[in-house]
Amino acid sequence: MKQTTIKKDILFEGVGLHTGSNIKVKISPAFPDTGIRFMRVDVKNSESVAVSPYSVITTQLATGIKCGDFPISTIEHLMSALYGLGVDNALIEVDGPEIPILDGSSKPIVEMILDAGIKELGKNKKFLKVNRRIRVDLQDKWIEIIPSRFFKITFGIDFNHPLLSVQKKFVNVTAESYVNDIARARTFGFKNEVESLWKMGLAKGGSLENAVVIGEEGVLNPEGLRFEDEFVRHKILDLVGDISLIGYPILGHIRAYRSGHQLNNQFARALIESTDCYSLVEMGEEHSDTEKELVLEPQGVVWS
């Protein structure tokens, strides 16, 4: 029930999915109540910025935030890994405009965090406890949250493709279930869409090494899928990363249908703004179901 950070610095580098550039990242330990902060170290006079749903400036193909006057894109897999393992505080320094895609999942980042170790800090976590249903619709897509004592996700997808068609997955999100059931699921795309992106100068770093590509005959990756339902699992991975920008671990059951980065962000904003539908609580040290009510203090949240 205590806040956490990592025990030592984490360094990694790799290709950016959209720029195709080689980018370096450093994740450092941070003090309690720091939250997750990003910093562009390749520009002068850069300052660290706390993430929030309101710092998101793009949801096209990935989630990107504004860091001072400069963007950092494709943060969702890194954010998902931190949230999935329960890391509350960290400083992330990036020397380019996006986070490396690595293998297209959060598995490499999870492994680096576990190798570095997770350190418990001296202050209690604050949980966002959902008390009433909140729902956001966008055309034929929707996402909602209902009260629950735990953080749960039920996600459904439906693509006009015989390989994907309808997939549905329920996860009670814990560190263990995240590592075993979610972290290894890779980003995916259709061959014709990927080729169109290349022609537009996008997804320059995309390849079969960091994404599942689906053609008319099926999956083009020679190793095949990591899970039979890898597609919906990756959607859950992205949702965890996008919703983590709220800045608090959640006690509630999210149910989503065909949601993506845009709707995830709209929902995160709607959740923060629905102050009559949730409360911030601390769990008692002796009994995990003992709650202490808190006055709303949205640290790290930029209100619109």
Residue pairs with C-beta under 8 A, 6 or more apart in sequence:
1 124
1 125
1 282
1 283
1 284
1 285
1 288
2 120
2 121
2 122
2 123
2 124
2 125
3 32
3 33
3 88
3 89
3 120
3 121
3 122
3 123
3 124
3 125
4 86
4 87
4 88
4 89
4 118
4 119
4 120
4 121
5 29
5 30
5 31
5 34
5 87
5 88
5 89
5 90
5 118
5 119
5 121
6 27
6 28
6 29
6 87
6 90
6 113
6 116
6 117
6 118
6 119
7 29
7 116
7 117
7 118
7 119
8 29
8 116
8 117
9 26
9 27
9 28
9 29
9 116
10 25
10 26
10 27
10 28
10 112
10 113
10 116
11 24
11 25
11 26
12 24
12 25
12 100
12 102
12 108
12 109
12 112
13 22
13 23
13 24
13 25
13 100
14 22
14 23
14 100
14 101
14 102
15 21
15 22
15 23
15 100
15 101
15 205
15 210
16 22
16 23
16 73
16 74
16 96
16 97
16 98
16 99
16 100
16 101
16 204
16 205
17 61
17 62
17 74
17 98
17 101
17 187
17 203
17 204
17 205
17 206
17 210
17 211
18 61
18 62
18 73
18 74
18 98
18 202
18 203
18 204
18 205
19 96
19 97
19 98
19 204
19 205
20 204
20 205
21 96
21 97
21 205
22 100
23 94
23 95
23 96
23 97
23 98
23 99
23 100
24 94
24 95
24 96
25 78
25 92
25 93
25 94
25 95
25 99
25 100
26 41
26 92
26 93
27 90
27 91
27 92
27 93
27 112
27 113
28 90
28 91
28 92
28 93
29 89
29 90
29 91
29 119
30 37
30 89
30 90
30 91
31 89
31 121
32 88
32 89
32 121
32 122
32 123
33 89
33 123
33 299
34 50
34 89
34 90
34 91
35 50
35 51
35 88
35 89
35 247
35 299
35 300
36 50
36 51
36 79
36 82
36 87
36 88
36 89
36 90
36 92
36 244
36 247
36 300
37 48
37 49
37 50
37 51
37 90
37 91
37 92
37 300
38 48
38 49
38 51
38 65
38 67
38 72
38 75
38 92
38 93
38 94
39 46
39 47
39 48
39 49
39 67
39 91
39 92
39 93
39 94
40 46
40 67
40 68
40 70
40 72
40 94
40 95
40 97
41 93
41 94
41 95
42 94
42 95
42 96
43 68
43 70
46 67
46 68
46 70
47 68
48 91
49 55
49 65
49 66
49 67
49 68
50 247
50 299
50 300
50 301
50 302
51 65
51 75
51 79
51 244
51 245
51 247
51 300
52 245
52 246
52 247
52 300
52 301
52 302
53 245
53 246
53 265
53 268
53 269
53 272
53 301
54 269
54 301
54 302
54 303
54 304
55 65
55 66
55 67
55 245
55 302
56 63
56 64
56 65
56 245
56 265
57 64
57 65
57 66
57 71
58 64
58 71
58 73
59 260
59 261
59 262
59 264
59 265
60 261
61 197
61 202
61 203
61 261
62 73
62 74
62 75
62 76
62 98
62 261
63 73
63 74
63 75
63 76
63 79
63 238
63 241
63 242
63 245
63 261
63 264
63 265
64 71
64 72
64 73
64 74
64 75
64 98
65 71
65 72
65 73
65 75
67 94
70 97
71 97
71 98
72 94
72 97
72 98
72 99
73 97
73 98
73 99
74 98
74 99
74 101
75 99
75 241
76 237
76 238
76 241
76 242
76 261
77 99
77 101
77 102
77 105
77 106
77 109
77 187
77 237
77 238
77 241
78 92
78 99
78 106
78 109
78 241
79 240
79 241
79 242
79 244
79 245
80 106
80 182
80 237
80 238
80 240
80 241
80 244
81 106
81 109
81 110
81 113
81 183
81 241
82 90
82 113
82 244
83 240
83 241
83 243
83 244
83 249
84 106
84 110
84 173
84 175
84 178
84 179
84 182
84 183
84 240
85 110
85 113
85 114
85 118
85 175
85 178
85 179
86 118
86 175
86 249
87 113
87 118
88 121
88 125
88 249
89 121
101 187
101 205
101 206
101 210
101 211
102 108
102 109
102 210
103 186
103 209
103 210
104 186
104 187
104 210
104 211
104 212
105 183
105 184
105 185
105 186
105 187
105 226
105 234
105 237
106 182
106 183
106 237
106 241
107 183
107 184
110 178
110 179
110 183
124 282
124 283
124 285
125 249
125 282
125 283
126 248
126 280
126 281
126 282
126 294
127 248
127 249
127 250
127 251
127 280
127 281
127 282
127 283
128 246
128 248
128 249
128 250
128 251
128 252
128 271
128 278
128 279
128 280
129 147
129 251
129 252
129 278
129 279
129 280
129 281
129 291
130 145
130 146
130 147
130 148
130 250
130 251
130 252
130 271
130 277
130 278
131 147
131 277
131 278
131 279
132 147
132 274
132 276
132 277
132 278
133 144
133 145
133 146
133 147
133 277
134 144
134 145
134 267
134 270
134 271
134 274
134 277
135 142
135 143
135 144
135 145
136 142
136 143
136 144
136 263
136 266
136 267
136 270
138 262
138 263
138 266
140 258
141 257
141 258
141 259
141 260
141 263
142 256
142 257
142 258
142 259
142 263
143 254
143 255
143 256
143 257
143 259
143 263
143 264
143 267
144 254
144 255
144 256
145 250
145 252
145 253
145 254
145 255
145 267
145 271
146 252
146 253
146 255
147 251
147 252
147 253
148 251
148 252
148 253
149 251
149 289
150 172
150 173
150 251
150 253
151 172
151 173
151 249
151 250
151 251
151 252
151 253
152 170
152 171
152 172
152 173
152 252
152 253
152 254
153 169
153 170
153 171
153 173
153 236
153 239
153 240
153 253
153 254
153 255
153 256
154 168
154 169
154 170
154 171
154 253
154 254
154 255
154 256
155 168
155 169
155 232
155 235
155 236
155 239
155 255
155 256
155 257
155 259
156 166
156 167
156 168
156 232
156 256
156 257
156 258
157 164
157 166
157 167
157 168
157 231
157 232
157 235
157 257
157 258
158 165
158 166
158 257
158 258
159 165
159 231
161 190
161 214
163 214
163 218
163 219
164 214
164 231
167 229
167 231
167 232
168 232
169 229
169 232
169 233
169 236
171 177
171 178
171 181
171 182
171 236
173 182
173 240
178 240
181 233
182 233
182 236
182 237
182 240
183 237
184 226
184 227
185 226
185 227
185 230
185 231
185 233
185 234
185 236
185 237
186 210
186 211
186 212
186 226
186 230
186 234
187 210
187 211
187 212
187 234
188 211
188 212
188 213
188 214
188 230
188 231
188 234
189 197
189 203
189 206
189 211
189 212
189 213
189 214
190 213
190 214
190 215
191 213
191 214
191 215
191 216
191 220
194 203
194 206
194 211
194 213
197 203
197 206
198 204
198 206
208 220
208 221
208 222
212 219
212 221
212 225
212 230
212 231
213 219
213 220
213 221
214 220
219 225
227 233
235 256
235 259
235 260
238 260
238 261
238 264
239 254
239 256
239 259
239 264
242 261
242 264
242 265
242 268
243 250
243 254
243 264
243 267
243 268
243 271
245 265
245 268
246 268
246 271
246 272
246 301
247 298
247 299
247 300
247 301
248 280
251 281
252 278
256 263
259 267
269 304
271 277
271 278
272 298
272 301
272 303
275 296
279 293
279 294
280 293
280 294
280 295
280 296
280 297
281 291
281 292
281 293
281 294
282 291
282 292
282 294
283 289
283 290
283 291
283 292
284 290
284 291
284 292
